[in-house]
Each structure stands twice: as structure tokens, then as C-alpha cells.
């Protein structure tokens, strides 16, 4: 997480220095407000979905029925018998799962179960802040769409760079 914020700060400082050198303070204001808005929305989404995942994980207590001797003798489950469902053809399993997930009843159930993540108060506040900031800039006749979109793109670009850097190390 620290690396992500470090990348974000570095990219933001590059933009700040560029606009300060060119004395383009209107672009600077737009990019900074947009970057803060984008960060609030992204953080709100993260917190909402994190809370949802933790809640669902707590509800589904998965019991480990292996005793201590089995864990010592076979720590990697090499001698465990294959379950009957894994003996089915992979294509058949895929088709059954696809049919199950595409049913309208399952779609509505998934929508309701995951609505806590996208209806999070944090995320709603983030979008509200984004809309109010755009309206404020438009009202003061200081809005520049290109600069605002540049500022909005800082957080996703930082996340992309962070992901590439982390995957490159592996």
C-alpha cells in the first residue's frame, strides 16, 4: 500500500512541477481536485468491498476436518482421495457452473449479496464529492475538462504502475 501511495505522490509531483513551471494554475487546480476526488472514490470502493468480503468470510466458517496426525503425515494432501465431482469432465463442470450462474434467480441473489460493496456510504460520499467539485469549478468558470480528466487518471495509472512493478518482481 505504501508503494502505491509513493507512486501516486511521485506522479502527482511531476504534474505539479510541470504546471508550476508553465504557470498554469488553472490546470493545477483542476488536476489536484480531480485526483483527490478519484482517490476518495477509489478508497471508498476499497473500504466498501473490504467490509463486504470480511463479513461474508465471517459468515462462512469453513471447518478443517483433518486431524493433527493427518496434517503431519500428509501436509500437501497427496494421499487424499479425489472427490467424486472432480472425476467429472472439466468441460461438463464448466457448463454446469455456467448454467447455474446465468440463472435469473442466481443473478438477483448475487446482486443483492454484493450491493453492500457498491452502495457503501464511503463510495457514495466519494461520488458526491466528485460531482460537487465539478459543479463548483464550473460555477466559478474554472473548469477545464482535459485537466480534470488528467487528474482523474492519476489514481488508476498509479494502480497500474504499482501492479506492473509488483508482478515484475515475482
FIDREN-909426 format. One line per field, with one value per residue (C-alpha): residue number from 1; x negated, y, z. Coordinates in steps of 0.05 Angstrom, whole numbers, plus 32768, in hexadecimal, padded with zeros to 4 digits. Example, Ala and Ser with C-alpha at 12.3 -4.5 7.8 and 13.67 -1.06 7.14 Angstrom:
FIDREN-909426
pos = 1  2 .
u = 7F0A  7EEF .
v = 7FA6  7FEB .
w = 809C  808F .
***
This chain:
FIDREN-909426
pos = 1  2  3  4  5  6  7  8  9  10  11  12  13  14  15  16  17  18  19  20  21  22  23  24  25  26  27  28  29  30  31  32  33  34  35  36  37  38  39  40  41  42  43  44  45  46  47  48  49  50  51  52  53  54  55  56  57  58  59  60  61  62  63  64  65  66  67  68  69  70  71  72  73  74  75  76  77  78  79  80  81  82  83  84  85  86  87  88  89  90  91  92  93  94  95  96  97  98  99  100  101  102  103  104  105  106  107  108  109  110  111  112  113  114  115  116  117  118  119  120  121  122  123  124  125  126  127  128  129  130  131  132  133  134  135  136  137  138  139  140  141  142  143  144  145  146  147  148  149  150  151  152  153  154  155  156  157  158  159  160  161  162  163  164  165  166  167  168  169  170 .
u = 8000  7FC7  7FA9  7FEB  7FED  7FA4  7FB1  7FEF  7FC9  7F8F  7FBF  7FE5  7FA5  7F90  7FD2  7FCD  7F87  7F9A  7FD5  7FAE  7F76  7FA8  7FCF  800F  8033  8078  8060  803D  807D  80A6  8075  806E  80B9  80C4  808C  80A9  80EF  80D4  80AE  80EC  8117  80E2  80D7  8121  8129  80F0  810D  8153  813D  810B  8142  816E  8138  8128  8172  817C  813D  8154  8198  8179  8151  812C  811C  80DC  80ED  80A6  8089  8042  8024  8040  8022  7FDE  7FDF  7FFC  7FF3  7FFF  803B  8015  8036  807C  80B0  80CC  8113  8147  8157  810F  8112  8145  812D  8113  813F  817C  816D  8163  81A5  81CC  81AD  81BB  8204  820A  81EC  8215  8258  8281  828C  8241  8234  8264  8247  8200  8217  8237  81FB  81C9  81F2  81D1  8190  81A8  81DB  81A8  81AE  8164  816D  81AC  8187  814E  817D  81A2  815F  814D  818F  818D  8145  8155  8192  816A  8134  8168  818C  814C  813B  80FA  810B  80DD  80F3  80AF  808C  80C3  80BF  8074  807D  80B1  8081  8049  8066  8073  8030  800E  8033  801D  7FD4  7FD8  7FF4  7FBF  7F87  7FA0  7FA9  7F65  7F42  7F62 .
v = 8000  802F  8022  8035  8077  8084  807A  80A6  80DD  80DA  80DF  8117  813E  8138  8157  818D  81A1  81A1  81CF  81FC  8204  8215  8243  821F  8224  8214  81D0  81C5  81D2  81A5  816B  816E  8170  8138  810E  8117  8105  80C7  80B2  80BA  8091  805A  8058  8056  801C  7FF7  8001  7FEC  7FAD  7F9C  7FA0  7F75  7F3F  7F3E  7F37  7EFF  7EDB  7EDF  7EC2  7E86  7E62  7E2D  7DF4  7DCE  7D86  7D6B  7D57  7D68  7D25  7D2A  7D70  7D57  7D17  7D39  7D84  7D8D  7D5E  7D2F  7CEF  7D0A  7CEB  7D15  7D2C  7D0E  7D51  7D5D  7D1B  7D3D  7D59  7DA1  7DB8  7D9B  7DBD  7DFF  7DF9  7DE8  7E23  7E51  7E3D  7E45  7E8B  7EA3  7E93  7ED1  7EBB  7EB5  7EF9  7F1D  7EF9  7F0D  7F55  7F59  7F38  7F67  7FA6  7FB7  7FC3  7FF3  8015  8024  8068  8074  806A  8094  80CC  80C7  80CF  8107  812B  8120  813D  8178  8188  8188  81B3  81E3  81EA  81F5  8229  8250  8249  8225  81E0  81C2  817D  8166  8179  815A  8118  8119  8120  80E8  80BA  80C1  808D  8057  8063  805E  801C  8002  8014  7FF6  7FB5  7FB1  7FBF  7F8B  7F56  7F65  7F55  7F10 .
w = 8000  800F  7FCA  7FAA  7FCF  7FBF  7F75  7F79  7F9C  7F6A  7F2F  7F51  7F60  7F17  7F02  7F38  7F23  7ED9  7EE5  7F14  7EE2  7EAB  7EDB  7ECA  7F0E  7EF2  7ED8  7F1B  7F42  7F15  7F18  7F63  7F71  7F3F  7F5E  7FA4  7F8A  7F67  7FA5  7FD1  7FA1  7F9B  7FE7  7FF3  7FC2  7FE4  8029  8013  7FF1  8028  805C  802F  8027  8071  8082  8051  8068  80B0  809D  8079  80AE  8088  80B6  80AD  80BD  80B7  80FA  8110  80FD  80B6  80B0  80C5  809A  805C  805F  8014  800D  7FDF  7FF9  7FFE  7FD1  7F99  7FA5  7F75  7F56  7F40  7F19  7EEB  7EA9  7EB1  7E77  7E98  7EDA  7EB5  7E91  7ED0  7EF6  7EBB  7EBA  7F05  7F05  7EC9  7EE9  7EF8  7F3F  7F4B  7F2A  7F57  7F94  7F81  7F75  7FBA  7FDC  7FBD  7FC2  8004  7FDF  7FAA  7FD6  800B  802D  8020  7FD6  7FD3  7FF8  7FC6  7F8A  7FAD  7FB8  7F6F  7F55  7F85  7F73  7F28  7F33  7F5E  7F29  7EF3  7F1D  7F28  7EDE  7EEE  7ED3  7E9F  7E87  7E6E  7EAF  7ED8  7EB1  7EB9  7F05  7F06  7EE1  7F14  7F45  7F10  7EEF  7F33  7F40  7EFD  7F09  7F4F  7F33  7EFC  7F2C  7F5E  7F28  7F09  7F4B  7F4D .
***
